Amino acid sequence: MFPVVVPLVVLANGLAAGVLTGTLLGGWPLLAALPPDRYVHAHAFFATRYDPFMPACMITTVLGDGALTAACTDAAPRALFLAGGVLALAAVVVSVTANVPVNKWVRTLDPDNLPADFDRMDPRPRWGAWNRRRAALTALALLANCTALALLL
């Protein structure tokens, strides 16, 4: 099990952490700087490219870490796989409860006919704060998983 699951978890977790880091370095600064109508248009472009890729990576990480936690008999790697799974699960919870609802709402907007009070409702500050949190959680999960792997070698 370990020769298959450990690399799969590290790969899925690493891809997710890389994508979320990319949103912090490029995607988010661009979206935050755009005028509202261009933001809604660009958001529609970006948002459809992450599904189902990101959910698959995150669920693979959570389930793989769960399996590794159950199968590992060595205490330190087991604790690290558990930590990685909990951190990845926390990132999933942030995504599902904070970021995904905003993504769905923004997809319903017409960039040429935004609500009059869009400036008051603009979700970018809130979405950006939650995105930073889930990126940090995913990166910490990767650190825990890589450390567990190193201890197994």
PEJO-V531859 format. One record per backbone hydrogen bond with DSSP energy under -1.0 kcal/mol. CO is the residue of the C=O (numbers start at 1). NH is the residue of the N-H. If there is no record, write none. Layout:
CO_NH, CO_NH
This chain:
1_4, 1_5, 2_6, 4_8, 5_9, 6_10, 7_11, 8_12, 9_13, 10_14, 11_15, 12_16, 13_17, 14_18, 15_19, 16_20, 17_21, 18_22, 19_23, 20_24, 21_25, 22_26, 22_27, 23_28, 26_30, 27_31, 28_32, 29_33, 30_34, 35_39, 36_40, 37_41, 38_42, 39_43, 40_44, 41_45, 42_46, 43_47, 44_48, 46_49, 50_54, 52_56, 53_57, 54_58, 55_59, 56_60, 57_61, 58_62, 59_63, 60_64, 61_65, 62_66, 63_67, 64_68, 65_69, 66_70, 67_71, 68_72, 74_78, 75_79, 76_80, 77_81, 78_82, 79_83, 80_84, 81_85, 82_86, 83_87, 84_88, 85_89, 86_90, 87_91, 88_92, 89_93, 90_94, 91_95, 92_96, 93_97, 94_98, 94_99, 95_100, 99_103, 100_104, 101_105, 102_106, 103_107, 105_108, 106_109, 110_113, 115_118, 117_121, 118_122, 123_127, 124_128, 125_129, 126_130, 127_131, 128_132, 129_133, 130_134, 131_135, 132_136, 133_137, 134_138, 135_139, 136_140, 137_141, 138_142, 139_143, 140_144, 141_145, 142_146, 143_147, 144_148, 145_149, 146_150, 147_151, 148_152, 149_153
